[in-house]
Amino acid sequence: MMSNEYQEAFDRFLESSVCDETNEAVFALSRAAFLAGWLAAGGTPVQETKIFEVLKSEGKEK
C-alpha cells in the first residue's frame, strides 16, 4: 500500500503538463512503432489526410 504523501505527489504528477507531454510522446512512439511493423509486414503506406481546411473569403470584410 502506498503512503498518502506518495499518492498526493502522484496525483499532482498526473495533473501536470509533464505527464501530458509524456503521454503524447509514448503515444507517438507507439504509433511510429506500429507503422514500422505495418510497413515491414507489407501493409500499404498511410496517406495523411486533412482533417479540415480553413476557408478565406474572397471579398473584402466590412
HELIX and SHEET records of a PDB file:
HELIX    1   1 ASN A    4  LEU A   14  1                                  11    
HELIX    2   2 SER A   17  ALA A   40  1                                  24    
END                                                                             
